[in-house]
Amino acid sequence: MFQEEISKQLAGITEIDASKILECVESTKNKEIADFAVPVPKLNKFKKLVGKPDELAAQFASKIQLNDLIKDVSVSGTYLNFKINRMVQVQNILKEVIEKKEKYGFTNQGQGKKIIVEFSSPNIAKPFHAGHLRSTIIGNFMVQLFTNNGYQVVSMNYLGDWGKQYGLLAIGFEKHGNEQSLLEDPIKHLFEVYVKINEEAEADPTIHDKARAYFKKMEDGDEEALGVWKRFRDLSIEKYKGIYKRLNVSFDIYSGESLVSDGMIVEYDKLEKMGLIEDSEGAKVIDLSKQKLGKVLVKKSDGSTLYITRDIAAAFERKVNIGFDHMYYVVASQQDHHFRQLFAILEKMNYDWKKDCTHINYGLVKGMSTRKGTVVFLEDILNETKRKMLKTMQKNPEKFAEIENPEEVADIVGLSAVVIQDFNAKRNKDYDFNWKRMLTSEGDTGPYLQYAHARLSSIERKSGVEFNPNADLSLLVEPQAFDLAIAVGRFPEVIQTTLNNLEPSTLTTYLFELCRAFSSAYAELTVKGQEKNVAEARLALFVAAKQVLNTSLKILGLVPLERM
Ligand SMILES: NC(=[NH2+])NCCC[C@H](N)C(=O)O
């Protein structure tokens, strides 16, 4: 609103389009000097201005009308500096939050558009590792973000449940499988079996031949072979569902590599008819050397298919059977090459919707290990985090005694620690998993954000006044109140940026700013015991801040805590 007013007035003076000037209105760092500034030389981009920039600045300044919104204008060098009516600004922001509640900050830009987010996608019989964890939380974040902005979102888990390794697993299970262990923890047991048979296969290569033969039977639709495999798959999915629940994540669709088998024949025929398939010593390849992506193997000489063959068919099936305006694959950067190949093939097949497919990639997590050894299962990580968090909480026995459900709280704070550590930097950065740092409640951590939320909740509980949506906000005169309200007011723009870059770190960085502004306000602006009108105004400010933090935590996939 202030930026618009500044632009409108400058448009009248310079005859440049107000919408263009708007791009040049900057929010300043030092609010003592100005709230907004316009660097006059920047306006030259839109229209050649005659005169020296500093003189022009002075000339423009003299023509600006002060009013309800703009309180003061000054010049420093080539900059035009504006001070705005903070009272009006604070009131406008808070009124908007109070009115829109959990809808504050979002738009309906996704209305009528459908998005598929494919994420998590672990491999049955292999550990759910840090890479899958990253995919899970980034993908879930995208689902929440899109949903809140009006998109219809389909969340999809594309399981790695097909391929020669399932032949290997079946053979391993015949030798080493144990029914009871399978039922107790299918993911762990299948992994144990898988590791054992792999070791044995190193000494005895005929095992690999048997595995290939077994997988071929599966691809040929042999019922017995498929029955065994299906059981492994079903049991694993049940187990995964439990883990996802703990992560606060759910899927609309459990798909998987195994489910595209018929479609594969169709797509493969298309490729062949289009003349895109070449023979290479009995195996079939697609030549992408012009695109500098090499030759892609799509069918082995024994006729069995590959990961990429299944992805080609899966993409087509999703377009036809589900439909999408955009599809995102949330998969580690290690697979950049794979997705480049996939998209290049879709392009060669003249699928114009290839332009609507995006690989959302991310870097590695390093140094993630628990007491139990090097192979890390997600559950171990979560249990370890919870255990450590409980220990930290117990250090303050009085507070600990007040918490009704300490186990649950420790689990939620622990997950917040893991997630926020992950969301602290840009997706494509590798990072070190650091138990100690992520669990502290100071610094840029999950516990810090949860702590701020719990504190905001406690202000609400203990304020001694009722929340009044019509509170007299003109009583918020302190600079700390202003800073916090301004931080709250930035939320809609942060959501827009986040929608564009799909970087969770954009949102978390903002939340740390918001919470720091809250800390200063909290120290300065007591609610309890104040005169009623003042207490109500301050409570309204804190309620607005809590609203933004609350919605944000949910978008990040976390359960906001009322007490901790
Ligand atoms: N459409 C895809 N290829 N999605 C990614 C699947 C990830 C694969 N299951 C893995 O763990 O490496």
The ligand as a Tripos MOL2 file, in Angstrom:
@<TRIPOS>MOLECULE
LIG
   12    11     1     0     0
SMALL
NO_CHARGES

@<TRIPOS>ATOM
      1 N1         10.2700  -41.3300  -10.9010 N.pl3     1 LIG1
      2 C1         11.3580  -41.5800  -10.2220 C.2       1 LIG1
      3 N2         12.4120  -42.0850  -10.8120 N.2       1 LIG1
      4 N3         11.3860  -41.2590   -8.9210 N.pl3     1 LIG1
      5 C2         12.4720  -41.4660   -8.0480 C.3       1 LIG1
      6 C3         12.5470  -42.8330   -7.4660 C.3       1 LIG1
      7 C4         13.6730  -42.9600   -6.5030 C.3       1 LIG1
      8 C5         14.2160  -44.3390   -6.3690 C.3       1 LIG1
      9 N4         13.2490  -45.2620   -5.8660 N.3       1 LIG1
     10 C6         15.4290  -44.2910   -5.4500 C.2       1 LIG1
     11 O1         15.3190  -44.5600   -4.3010 O.co2     1 LIG1
     12 O2         16.5100  -43.9720   -5.8870 O.co2     1 LIG1
@<TRIPOS>BOND
     1     1     2 1
     2     2     3 2
     3     2     4 1
     4     4     5 1
     5     5     6 1
     6     6     7 1
     7     7     8 1
     8     8     9 1
     9     8    10 1
    10    10    11 2
    11    10    12 1
@<TRIPOS>SUBSTRUCTURE
     1 LIG1         1 GROUP 0 **** ****
